[in-house]
Amino acid sequence: RHLIIGYHGASRVRALIEKRAIAGIFITDHNVRGRSVEAVAAEIASFQALRNKLGDPPLIVAADQEGGSVARLSPPLKRQPSLARVLANAKDEGEMEAKVAAYADEQARDLKRLGVTLNFAPVVDLKQDPSRRSDGETRLRLRALSNDPDLVAKVAGWYCDGLARHGILCTLKHFPGLGPVAVDTHLTSGHISTPWEELRSRDWRPFEAVMHRPNAITMLAHVRLDDVDQDHPASYSHAMVNEVVRSKLKYS
């Protein structure tokens, strides 16, 4: 009920489905490279048919199709600009909402063609002091939407609602927020020294505004919040998951 796996061979996925050992799969570039939308969709449909035959709920089918530099399924899906770039030319909030809705609709239609039910987007980390960043593959200076937490919350809500209209869940990332982190957490240990109460008053506002919706999940970051747990990144921290996310933020 809790495991989503990456995979290379379809036969291994079928074996795990038959053992009732997984809840979902993650598809990315190595699953779709050199293949057509139709071929990938047929493979995923075969997994779902097996689940149905066993009387189990549909697999969660997750993807990381954020747009811009993070577009793991392009090709075969067409490439979109980042959501941050789409917002850059909007004149007012009304135009922003329309642009986000159109963007989410286009993206969701493509994802649905493959059978994706969960997308790892949007980024709701705040855009803080991009000139000092040395964040390598994270590239948050290009992916973060704004330094205004209320605007980020609105955009995330519009985007998630757009995906939900097509039956796709969104993912708020990367809690507790990579805005204050100027290193690439794929490669090195990142720390946040800001007290959690201060983070909650600003960096966490987009998360809290959207995370309780039934169509949204929250991704934890591989970063240490020193005020809570200096020894473990948030993604592996009992204190972060249970004392902060579940108890203080009431997220389940």
C-alpha positions in Angstrom: 0.0 0.0 0.0 3.0 2.3 0.5 5.7 1.5 -2.1 6.1 3.2 -5.5 8.9 1.6 -7.4 11.1 2.6 -10.4 11.7 -0.2 -12.8 13.5 -1.3 -16.0 11.6 -4.5 -17.0 7.9 -4.9 -17.3 8.1 -8.6 -16.2 9.5 -7.6 -12.8 6.6 -5.2 -12.3 4.0 -7.9 -13.2 5.7 -10.2 -10.7 5.4 -7.6 -7.9 1.8 -6.9 -8.8 1.0 -10.6 -8.6 2.6 -10.7 -5.1 0.6 -7.6 -4.1 3.9 -6.1 -3.1 3.6 -2.5 -4.5 1.2 0.4 -4.7 2.5 2.1 -7.8 5.3 2.7 -10.3 7.4 5.6 -11.3 8.0 6.1 -15.0 10.9 8.3 -16.2 13.3 8.8 -19.2 14.7 5.3 -19.3 11.2 3.8 -19.4 10.1 5.9 -22.4 13.3 6.6 -24.3 12.8 5.6 -28.0 9.3 4.5 -27.5 5.9 5.9 -28.7 3.2 7.2 -26.4 1.0 4.3 -27.5 3.6 1.7 -26.5 4.2 3.1 -23.1 0.4 3.5 -22.5 -0.2 -0.1 -23.6 2.4 -1.3 -21.1 0.8 0.7 -18.2 -2.6 -0.5 -19.2 -1.5 -4.1 -19.0 -0.3 -3.5 -15.4 -3.7 -1.9 -14.5 -5.5 -4.8 -16.2 -3.6 -7.3 -14.0 -4.4 -5.2 -10.9 -8.1 -5.3 -11.8 -8.0 -9.0 -12.4 -6.6 -9.5 -8.9 -9.3 -7.2 -7.5 -6.8 -4.6 -6.4 -7.2 -0.8 -6.8 -5.4 0.8 -9.7 -1.7 1.3 -9.5 -0.4 4.8 -8.8 1.5 5.8 -11.9 3.9 8.6 -11.0 6.0 10.9 -13.2 8.4 13.9 -12.9 7.0 16.0 -15.7 7.4 19.5 -14.2 8.2 21.3 -17.4 11.3 23.3 -18.4 14.5 21.5 -17.5 12.6 18.8 -15.5 10.7 16.9 -18.2 11.5 13.2 -17.8 8.9 12.1 -20.4 9.9 14.4 -23.2 10.1 12.8 -25.7 7.7 11.2 -26.5 5.5 13.9 -24.8 6.0 17.4 -26.1 8.2 19.7 -24.0 6.7 22.6 -22.2 8.5 25.6 -20.7 8.7 25.8 -17.0 5.7 27.2 -15.1 8.0 30.0 -13.8 8.7 31.1 -17.3 5.0 31.0 -18.2 4.2 33.3 -15.3 7.0 35.7 -16.1 5.1 37.6 -18.8 1.7 37.7 -17.1 0.4 41.3 -16.5 -1.9 40.6 -13.6 -3.4 37.9 -11.4 -6.3 37.2 -13.7 -3.9 36.5 -16.6 -1.7 34.4 -14.3 -4.6 32.2 -13.4 -5.7 31.7 -17.0 -2.1 30.9 -18.1 -1.7 28.4 -15.2 -5.0 26.7 -16.0 -4.1 26.4 -19.7 -0.7 25.0 -18.8 -2.0 22.5 -16.4 -4.7 21.4 -18.8 -2.2 20.8 -21.6 0.2 18.9 -19.3 -2.5 16.8 -17.8 -4.0 15.8 -21.1 -0.5 14.5 -22.2 0.1 12.7 -18.9 -3.3 11.0 -19.1 -2.5 9.7 -22.6 0.3 7.6 -20.9 -1.8 6.6 -17.9 0.0 8.8 -15.4 -2.1 9.5 -12.2 0.5 11.4 -10.1 2.8 14.2 -11.2 5.8 15.5 -9.2 5.0 19.2 -9.6 4.7 22.0 -8.7 7.7 23.5 -7.1 6.6 25.7 -4.2 10.0 26.5 -2.7 10.4 30.3 -2.5 12.8 32.0 -4.9 15.3 33.5 -2.5 18.5 35.3 -3.5 19.1 33.4 -6.8 22.4 35.2 -7.4 24.2 33.4 -4.5 22.9 29.9 -5.5 25.4 27.1 -6.4 22.7 24.5 -6.6 23.9 22.4 -9.6 21.2 20.0 -10.9 18.6 21.5 -8.5 18.5 24.7 -10.6 16.0 26.3 -8.2 16.7 29.7 -9.5 15.0 28.7 -12.8 12.3 26.5 -11.3 11.0 28.5 -8.3 7.9 30.6 -9.1 8.3 33.7 -6.9 9.6 35.0 -3.6 6.0 35.9 -2.6 4.5 33.0 -0.6 0.9 34.0 -1.2 1.4 34.2 -4.9 3.1 30.8 -4.9 0.2 29.4 -3.0 -2.3 30.7 -5.5 -0.4 29.4 -8.5 0.1 26.0 -6.8 -3.6 25.8 -6.1 -4.6 26.7 -9.7 -2.1 24.2 -11.1 -3.2 21.3 -8.8 -6.9 22.0 -9.6 -6.0 21.9 -13.3 -4.5 18.4 -12.9 -7.3 17.2 -10.7 -9.9 18.0 -13.4 -8.2 15.1 -15.4 -7.9 12.8 -12.4 -4.2 13.4 -11.7 -2.7 14.2 -8.3 -0.1 17.0 -7.9 3.0 17.1 -5.7 4.1 20.1 -3.6 7.9 20.1 -3.5 10.3 20.2 -1.6 9.3 20.4 2.0 10.6 22.0 4.3 11.6 24.3 1.4 14.8 24.5 -0.6 14.7 28.3 -0.8 17.3 28.9 1.9 19.5 26.1 0.6 22.2 27.3 -1.8 23.8 23.8 -2.6 22.8 20.9 -4.7 21.2 18.3 -2.3 21.6 15.6 -4.9 25.3 15.8 -4.3 26.0 17.2 -0.8 24.3 17.7 2.5 22.1 20.7 2.8 21.1 22.4 6.0 18.5 25.0 7.0 19.4 26.9 10.2 16.2 28.9 10.3 13.9 28.1 13.2 10.9 26.1 12.1 8.4 28.7 13.5 10.0 31.3 11.2 9.9 29.0 8.2 6.2 28.3 8.9 5.4 32.0 8.8 6.9 32.3 5.3 8.4 29.4 3.4 5.7 26.9 4.5 2.7 29.1 3.7 2.4 27.7 0.1 2.6 24.1 1.4 0.0 24.7 4.2 -2.3 26.4 1.7 -2.5 23.5 -0.6 -1.3 20.3 1.1 -4.6 19.4 2.8 -6.5 19.2 -0.5 -7.5 15.7 -1.5 -5.7 16.1 -4.9 -2.3 17.1 -3.5 0.6 15.2 -1.9 3.8 16.6 -0.3 7.3 15.6 -1.2 10.0 15.8 1.5 13.4 17.1 0.7 16.8 15.6 1.4 17.8 18.5 3.5 18.3 18.8 7.3 16.3 21.3 9.3 18.7 21.8 12.2 16.0 23.1 14.5 14.2 19.8 14.3 16.7 17.1 13.4 20.4 17.8 12.8 21.3 14.2 12.1 18.7 13.1 9.4 17.4 14.8 6.3 13.7 15.6 6.3 12.9 12.7 4.0 14.3 10.2 6.6 13.5 12.1 9.8 11.1 10.6 12.4 10.9 14.0 14.1 10.2 15.9 10.9 7.6 13.4 9.6 5.7 12.8 12.9 6.3 15.8 15.1 6.2 18.5 12.4 4.4 17.3 9.3 1.8 15.1 11.0 1.4 16.7 14.4 2.1 20.4 13.9 0.8 20.7 10.3 -1.9 18.1 10.7 -1.0 16.4 7.4 -1.8 12.8 6.9 
